[in-house]
């Protein structure tokens, strides 16, 4: 949103003459679209918006979802207008006939839809930058309720808009996640700050991600956080196979809140030790990649039961070409022998799922790639193929590096093939993480 510096800001609230403790800013989130309502698409937008709004001091009280239905959209917009201070609406701003958010907002406001010339110019400029013609249907995206203010979209064709309706300031954003996130940061969050004024609560959240312990055990070990650290709330979030420890604090002094949360986070790190692999939202592949980069090291992978999952995860990280060299999915015994140089005698004596086999796979991948480290997986993901000695969920993981080669057997016993593959791959990366952190072969269960 681009406006003159001299224009008055209607988002700024008047100071309270009674100087009472202000009520929290009540916020709601409305996701639109049949694909969201039906479950065909997972609504990740609302979760992201809620986290960001609460960081800025808004109390998110409701999430709602409505399909592409004009009457129901207008009805819920009217309801929200009477009970919330702020609402972020996502979706329904595209060029097609089922994109109804602007028309529904106009109906709820009792206003006409009008063409916003500034929004139209922004859409045209988007196409001009890409040397593409603007289609006639895109003109619809510049139609907004009378009295709305356009929100500039630098990464898409759909401008958003904000509209004061009843007591509530509405922000209408596109449903495309990367467009929504950019506009949320550029336009909505600064407006939330102005709405709150100087009398605002700061809400801070710290996340510590753990792997290798069940949720119940993590919860038991960190249960004393609220007692030890006044004003810090504790939560756990399971994002298979990761358990996140969430620390929350709220208050007027941002520096004091940050200090309190750091003390609590340090205690959690000490309590859980090497089970904590990251803070914030960094995932295991990115954490391992950063450790490799800092060490000036490279890695290769030899995968059987994980079917290339480790390589896929590592190469999903931008810049992974700095450290990732090679992957071989050696599913058959013949491939293990021919490609990786695993001994036929080892396979005959021990079988494919054995620590010795995993160790030779890792050494072969390291030798082939000329890598500093190599990880290997061989196991039984199920649902069939298990035996009494090696039941479904058994995996052997090899790790070869300058310090030597190690191999371990783990028993996972998760109910599905995909779950076992995910945990096998995570465990392999975790062994590499620990090796990089400790500088020597990890011993036993860390």
Secondary structure as the mmCIF struct_conf table of DSSP 4:
data_model
#
loop_
_struct_conf.conf_type_id
_struct_conf.id
_struct_conf.beg_label_comp_id
_struct_conf.beg_label_asym_id
_struct_conf.beg_label_seq_id
_struct_conf.end_label_comp_id
_struct_conf.end_label_asym_id
_struct_conf.end_label_seq_id
TURN_TY1_P TURN_TY1_P1 UNK A 5 UNK A 6
BEND BEND1 UNK A 7 UNK A 7
TURN_TY1_P TURN_TY1_P2 UNK A 10 UNK A 11
BEND BEND2 UNK A 12 UNK A 12
HELX_LH_PP_P HELX_LH_PP_P1 UNK A 13 UNK A 16
TURN_TY1_P TURN_TY1_P3 UNK A 17 UNK A 18
HELX_LH_PP_P HELX_LH_PP_P2 UNK A 20 UNK A 24
STRN STRN1 UNK A 25 UNK A 32
HELX_RH_AL_P HELX_RH_AL_P1 UNK A 34 UNK A 37
TURN_TY1_P TURN_TY1_P4 UNK A 38 UNK A 39
BEND BEND3 UNK A 40 UNK A 41
HELX_RH_AL_P HELX_RH_AL_P2 UNK A 44 UNK A 55
TURN_TY1_P TURN_TY1_P5 UNK A 56 UNK A 57
STRN STRN2 UNK A 58 UNK A 66
BEND BEND4 UNK A 68 UNK A 68
HELX_RH_AL_P HELX_RH_AL_P3 UNK A 70 UNK A 81
TURN_TY1_P TURN_TY1_P6 UNK A 82 UNK A 83
BEND BEND5 UNK A 85 UNK A 85
STRN STRN3 UNK A 86 UNK A 90
BEND BEND6 UNK A 91 UNK A 91
BEND BEND7 UNK A 94 UNK A 96
TURN_TY1_P TURN_TY1_P7 UNK A 97 UNK A 98
HELX_RH_AL_P HELX_RH_AL_P4 UNK A 101 UNK A 109
TURN_TY1_P TURN_TY1_P8 UNK A 110 UNK A 110
STRN STRN4 UNK A 113 UNK A 115
HELX_RH_AL_P HELX_RH_AL_P5 UNK A 117 UNK A 129
TURN_TY1_P TURN_TY1_P9 UNK A 130 UNK A 131
HELX_LH_PP_P HELX_LH_PP_P3 UNK A 133 UNK A 135
HELX_RH_3T_P HELX_RH_3T_P1 UNK A 136 UNK A 142
STRN STRN5 UNK A 143 UNK A 145
TURN_TY1_P TURN_TY1_P10 UNK A 146 UNK A 147
STRN STRN6 UNK A 149 UNK A 151
TURN_TY1_P TURN_TY1_P11 UNK A 154 UNK A 155
BEND BEND8 UNK A 156 UNK A 157
STRN STRN7 UNK A 160 UNK A 165
TURN_TY1_P TURN_TY1_P12 UNK A 166 UNK A 167
STRN STRN8 UNK A 168 UNK A 173
BEND BEND9 UNK A 175 UNK A 176
HELX_RH_AL_P HELX_RH_AL_P6 UNK A 177 UNK A 183
HELX_RH_PI_P HELX_RH_PI_P1 UNK A 184 UNK A 188
HELX_RH_AL_P HELX_RH_AL_P7 UNK A 189 UNK A 196
TURN_TY1_P TURN_TY1_P13 UNK A 197 UNK A 198
BEND BEND10 UNK A 199 UNK A 199
STRN STRN9 UNK A 202 UNK A 210
BEND BEND11 UNK A 212 UNK A 213
HELX_RH_AL_P HELX_RH_AL_P8 UNK A 215 UNK A 221
TURN_TY1_P TURN_TY1_P14 UNK A 222 UNK A 224
HELX_RH_AL_P HELX_RH_AL_P9 UNK A 225 UNK A 228
BEND BEND12 UNK A 229 UNK A 229
TURN_TY1_P TURN_TY1_P15 UNK A 230 UNK A 231
STRN STRN10 UNK A 233 UNK A 239
TURN_TY1_P TURN_TY1_P16 UNK A 240 UNK A 241
STRN STRN11 UNK A 242 UNK A 251
BEND BEND13 UNK A 252 UNK A 252
HELX_RH_AL_P HELX_RH_AL_P10 UNK A 254 UNK A 272
HELX_RH_3T_P HELX_RH_3T_P2 UNK A 273 UNK A 275
STRN STRN12 UNK A 276 UNK A 279
TURN_TY1_P TURN_TY1_P17 UNK A 280 UNK A 281
HELX_RH_AL_P HELX_RH_AL_P11 UNK A 284 UNK A 295
TURN_TY1_P TURN_TY1_P18 UNK A 296 UNK A 296
STRN STRN13 UNK A 299 UNK A 303
BEND BEND14 UNK A 304 UNK A 304
TURN_TY1_P TURN_TY1_P19 UNK A 305 UNK A 308
HELX_RH_AL_P HELX_RH_AL_P12 UNK A 309 UNK A 315
TURN_TY1_P TURN_TY1_P20 UNK A 316 UNK A 316
BEND BEND15 UNK A 317 UNK A 317
TURN_TY1_P TURN_TY1_P21 UNK A 318 UNK A 319
HELX_RH_3T_P HELX_RH_3T_P3 UNK A 320 UNK A 322
TURN_TY1_P TURN_TY1_P22 UNK A 323 UNK A 323
STRN STRN14 UNK A 324 UNK A 329
BEND BEND16 UNK A 332 UNK A 332
HELX_RH_AL_P HELX_RH_AL_P13 UNK A 333 UNK A 338
TURN_TY1_P TURN_TY1_P23 UNK A 339 UNK A 340
HELX_RH_AL_P HELX_RH_AL_P14 UNK A 344 UNK A 350
BEND BEND17 UNK A 352 UNK A 354
HELX_RH_AL_P HELX_RH_AL_P15 UNK A 355 UNK A 369
TURN_TY1_P TURN_TY1_P24 UNK A 370 UNK A 370
BEND BEND18 UNK A 372 UNK A 372
STRN STRN15 UNK A 373 UNK A 379
BEND BEND19 UNK A 382 UNK A 384
BEND BEND20 UNK A 388 UNK A 390
TURN_TY1_P TURN_TY1_P25 UNK A 392 UNK A 393
STRN STRN16 UNK A 394 UNK A 401
TURN_TY1_P TURN_TY1_P26 UNK A 402 UNK A 403
STRN STRN17 UNK A 404 UNK A 411
BEND BEND21 UNK A 415 UNK A 416
HELX_RH_AL_P HELX_RH_AL_P16 UNK A 417 UNK A 438
BEND BEND22 UNK A 439 UNK A 440
BEND BEND23 UNK A 444 UNK A 444
#
